[in-house]
Amino acid sequence: MTQSKAAGSLQPIIIIGVLFFMFGFITWLNGALIPFLQLVCQLGEVEALLIAFSFYIAYVVMALPMARVLIWSGYKNAMSIGLGLIALGCALFIPAALSQQFGVFLLAQFVVGSGLTLLQTASNPYLVRVGPEQSAAARISLMGILNKSAGVLAPLVFTWLVLQDLGHINAESLALLGEAERQQQLEMLSLQLITPYAGIAVAILLLAVALRFSALPDLPAEPAPVSTGKDKGKGDASVWQHRHLVLGVITLFCYVGVEVIAGDTIGLLGSALKVPGATTLTSYTLAFMVLGYSLGLLLVPRLLSQRQALTISAGLGLVLSLAILLSDAGSTAISALVWGWAGIPLLPDPVSLVALLGLANALVWPAVWPLALAGLGSLTPKGSALLIMGIAGGAVLPLVYGALSEQTGPISAYMVLLPCYAMILYYALHGSKPKHIAAKR
């Protein structure tokens, strides 16, 4: 009996773990895709970051519609539908690569982001509710390890599959060619995307079918919270009266922005500093995120509360952000100290510090979700959708970085991180404490 119960509780975690690994792989392909498409489509810094924008803006545009899909279909079916949308988006990379039209690439990214919106809207509250609330951060940390481990692999697999025979092509070599030969080289690069993305589309479609017929249980709806006279009849508006949720959305906006900046601009920074293999640099950031998630799994809630972990993460982010602004691009001292002893290639200090942001970022997501959803009851699906909309920070803040980079240089542009980590610190210390916002009459 005990073994049966243990197996029953373990199976949902395994299935959700597979999903987190998959959409981690898809999400963090962007870190390699951005410098790649910058070259293929001959883009400027801000234009290249539109690749991230089109991906993450889907979380704003589609969050509330996907919340309705979740309420209509239930957790399990919603996850399967989300996988189908991701497969469709990956398939759209085929005509995008054939045409080399940047707009088609952006459309494909938006469709993939829409599918991930539904997956995130369903899977994160599912994880919070599948066990005790006080250990929710630990469960999300476990999923984060799988998610970010996939993120470590994604740029490496992308570089191996797409650039294994064409790694010699770069901006400098293309500048030496005539127009016709340059276009031929760019077309060769673009066509390399077809086979990997077709394979990903097929694999995800098969996963969607398998999930639909799996034994993953649908959690029952939570009981409605007891309403006061002020709350009755407010409907959807009542979700906005939870101050810790509203501030949680703002915090996630800031957090996802800095997470995407750390993961997706490190390749652009590496390219600017002439670092070889710039398309693989996202793996460094994600490796430190895996380390951070592993520490979270060990420490939360045994030695640290979710709020304490969030405070430490925000403080470390502020320190590293200041260090980036003050760093010397001609030095490799930090990478020599942190990983040089292992024979891993050294990087300029600014690049190394951006990679270390992965450690600061790791515990923010798993800490904010349970803190923001605390006490929402039947409003949890709508609260989850609002939190998912906070992922729009990954669309907006990298563009701010790109605009600053073109004006002040790629290192100084990381000043955008400072107010974001300050907001995360405020939420950890004060904003995450539940407080009801009185409805306006």
N, C-alpha and C positions, 0 to 999 in steps of 0.2 A: 504493500500500500504506500509506504513512504517512498520507495523507489519510483513507483508510478507517478506520484505527485511531483517528485524531483524532476523526472523526465518531462512531465507536462509543463513545468515552469521553465525548463531549460530550452525546449524546442522553439518557443517564440523568440528567445534571445538569439539563438543560432540563425533563425531565418532573418530577423531584423539585422543581425550582424552582416550577413551576406549583402543585404541591401545597402548598408552603410559603406561597406567596402566598395561596392559598385559605384554609388554616386560620389564617393570620394575620388575614385579614379577619373570619372567624367569631369567633375568640378575642377580638379587640379591639372587636367590636361591644358587648361587655359594658360598656365604659367609657361608652357612650352609653345602653345599655339600663338600667343601674342607676338613674341619676337619672330616666329616663323612667318606669320601672315604680314607682319610689318615689312619683311623682306619680299615676300611673294607679291603683295599688293602695293609695294612701294609707298608706305604710309609714314606720316609724321607721328610724333609721340602721342598727342591727344587722339588722333585717328586710330592708332593701334589699341589704345585703351578703350575704344568703343566696343572692342571684342568682349571685354569684361562687362561693359555697360549693358550691352544687349542681352547678355546672359543673366545679370543680376536684376535688371529692371523688370524682368518677368515676375520676380517675387512681389513686386508692388502691383503690377497690372493684374496679375492672376491670383493673388492671395485670397481675396474674398470669394471670387467664383470657385476656386478650388476648395474653400471651406464648405461651400454649399454642396459640392460634389462629395466631400467627406461625410457630411451629415446625411446626404441622400443614399450613398452607397455603403457606408461603413468603412472601418479602417482597412480591412483586408482587400476589398474590391478597389478602394481608392489607391492603395499602393500598386495594384496590378495595372490600373489605368495610367498612373504616373509613369510606370515603366514603359507602357506602350507609347506614350508621348515622347519619352526620351529616345526610344528606338526610331521614331519618325524623324526627330531632329537630327540624329546621327546619319540617317539615310539622306537627308537634305544636303549633307556635306558632299555627296557625290556630284549632283549638278553644280554645286558651288565650285568644286575643284575643276570640273570640266570647263566652266565658263570663266573662271578666275574673277567673278564679279563679287566685290566686297559686300555688296548689299545682300547677296544670297547667303554668304557666310554669316552675316548678322542675323538674318531670318532663322537660319539653322540654330544658332546660339539661343535665340529667343524661345524657340520651340523646346529645345533641351532644358532651358531654364524653367519653362512652364511645367514640364513633367517633374522636374526636381522640386518645384514649389508644392505640388500635390504630395509627393513623397515625404517632404519635410513636414508639411502640415499634418500628415497622418502619423509618421513614425516617431517624432519627438514627443508628443503627448502620450503616445502609446507606451513609450519607454518610461515616462514619468509615472504612469498609472499601473504599469505591470508589476510593481513592487512597492515597498515602503517609500514614502516621500523623502525621508531623511537620507536614504541611500541612492536617490535618483541621480545625483551628480556622479556617483561611482559607476552606475549603469551607463550613463551617457559618456563617461570617460572611456569605458571599455569600447563603446561604439566609436568613439573618437580615435582610439588607437587603430582600429580597423580602417576607419575613414582616412586618416592621415597616413597610415602605412601604404594604402593604395595611392595616396598623393605623392609619396616618395617614389613609388614605382612608375607613376604615369609619365613624368618628363623623361625618365630613362628609357622606358618602352617606346615613347613617341620618337625620341631621338634615334633609337636603334632602328625602328621600323621605317621612319620617314627619311632620315638623313644618313643611313649607313653607307650609301653609295654616292651621296651628294653633299657630304659634309664640307667639301672644299669650296662650295658656293657660299659667298658672303657679300656684304655690301661693297667691300673693297675690290673683290675680284670682278663683280658685275660692273663696277664703274670703269673698268679697263676695256669692256667689250663694246662693240657697235650695237645699235638699236635692235637689229634683227636677231643677232646672237644672244643679246641680253633677254629678249622676250622668249626665245627658245629655252633658255636656262630656267627662267621663271615658270614657264609652262611645265617643264620637267619636274620642278619642285612641287607645284600645285597638284599634279597628277599622283604624286606619292601619297596623298591623303586618302585616295579612294579605297584601296584595299583595307587599311586599318579601320576606317569608319564604317565600311560595309560589314566587316567582321563584328565590330562592336554592336551595330544595329541588330544583327541576327542573334547575337548572344543575349542581348537585353530583351528582345522579343520572346525568346525561349524562356527566359527567367520570368517574364510577365505571365506566361501561360502556366509555368510550374507553380508560381505563387498563387494563381487563381485556384488551382486544384490542390493546394497544400493543406496541411492540418492546422495552419495558423488560426488561432481563435480570435473572433471579434470580441473586444471588450464591451460589456453592456454600457449603456448610457448612464452617466452619473445622475444622481438625484438633483433636482432643482434646488438652489439655495432658498432659504426662507426669506421672503420679501417683506420689506417694510412698506408702509403706506407710500413713502416717497418713490420706492422702486417699482411699484405695481404699474403695469402698463407701459413701462419704458422700453421693453423689448430689447432690440439690439443696442440701444444707446447705453444700457446699464453697464456694459462691459467697460465703457470709458470712465466709469466712476471708481475704478480700482486704480489708485495712484501708482502702486508698485508695478502694475502691468504697463501703464502708459509710459512711465520712466524706463521700464524694461525694454520697451520698443525703441526708445531713443538710445538706450545703452547698446542694444544689439545693432542699431544703425551705425554707431561709432565703432563697435567691435568688428563687425564684418568688413567695414571700410578699412580698418588697419590690418585685418587679417589678409584681405585681398591685396592691399598694397605690399605687404611683406612677402606674399607668395607670388604675385603676378608681376610686380615691377622689378624684382631682383634680377630677372633676365635682362630687362631693358637697362638696368644699372650696370650689369656685367658687360653688356654690349658696348655701352658708352665708355667703360673703363678698359675695353679691349681684352676681356677675360675669355679665354678659349672655352668652347662648349657652353655658351650662355643659356641655351635652351634646357640645360639640365640643372640650372642653379636653384630652381624651385624645390628640388629634392632636399637641399640643405635646410631650407626653412621648414619643410614638412617633417624632416627627421627630428628636428628639435621639438616640433609639436607632438610627435609620437612620444618623445622622452617626457614632455610635460604631462601628457595624458596618462602615461604609465605612473608618474609620480602621484597624480591625482587619484588614480585607482588604489594606490597604496595608502595615501594619507587622508583621503576624504571618505567617510566622516570619522575615521578612527582618531586622527590627531588634529585635523583641521575641519572646521565647519565650512559649508559652501560659501558663506559670506567672507570668512577669513581667507579662503583660497582666492576669492575674487579680489580682495584687497591687496594681497601679495602680488597677484598677476598685474594689476593696474600700476602698482608702484614700480615693478620691474620694467614695465613698458615705458614709463616716463623716463627712467634712468637710461635705458637703451636708446630711446629717441634722442635725448640730449647728446649721448655719446656719438650717434651717427652724425649729428650736425657739427660736432667738434673733431671728427675723425680725419685721419690723413690717408688719402687715396693711394699714396706711394708706399704705405706700410702694410705688411702682412703679419704683424706681431700677434694679433688676436687669434687668427686661425692657427698660427704656429703653436700658440699656447693651448688652445682648446682641442684641436684635433691633429695638429702637425705630427705629433708623436706616433700616430697610427698610420702614417704614410699617405693620408688623404691630401689631395692637392691643396695648396695654400691659396687664399683669396685676399684681395685688398680689404683693409679694415672696414670700410663702409659696407661692403658686401657681406662680410662676416657678421657685422652687427645687425644687419637686416635679417640674416638667417636666424640669429639668436632671438629675434622677435617671436619666432615660432614658440619658444619656451614660455615667453610672457603671455602669448595668446591662448595657449592650450586649454587652460581651465576656465576661461571666461564664458564660453558657450555653455558648457555643462553646469556651471554655477547659476547663470542668469535664468535659464529655462525654469527650473523648479522654483526659484525665488519669485519669478514673475507670474507663474501660474498658480501659486499657492492660494487656496481658498476660492477658486473660481467656480468649482462645481460644474453645473451643466453649461456654463459659459466657456468651458475649456476649449472647445473647437474654435469659437470666435476669438478667444484670447490667443490661441495658437496661430490663427491666421494673421492677427495683428503683429505678433512677434515675427512671423515669417516676412511681413512687409518691411520689418527693420533690416532685412537682408539687402534692401535697396542701398544701404551704405556701401555695399560692394560695387554698385553701379556708379554712384555719385562721387565718392571720395577719391577713387583712383583718377577720375577725370580732373579733379582739383589738383591732385598730385601732378598729373601730366601738364596742366596749364602752368603750374608753378615751376615745373622742371624746364619748360621752354623759356621761362622768364629768368629764373635764378640759377638753373643748373640742377642736375639730378640728385645731388646730395642735399643741398639746401631745401629742396622741395619736401623733404621728410619732416619739415616743421609742421605739416598738417597733422602729424600723429599726436602732437602734444595736447591740444584741446580734447582729442578723442579719448586718450588715456585718462585725462582729468575727469571726464564725464563718467567713465567706468569706475574710477575711484570714488566719486561722489555716490554712485549707485550702491557700491559695496558698503559704504559707511552709513548712508542715510536713506537713499532713495528706494532701497529694496524692502524697507519696513512697511508692511501693509497699512494703508491709511485710506479710508473711504473718502471719495470726493463728492460732496453734496451736489445734487442735481440742481441746475439753475431753473428758476421758475419764470 
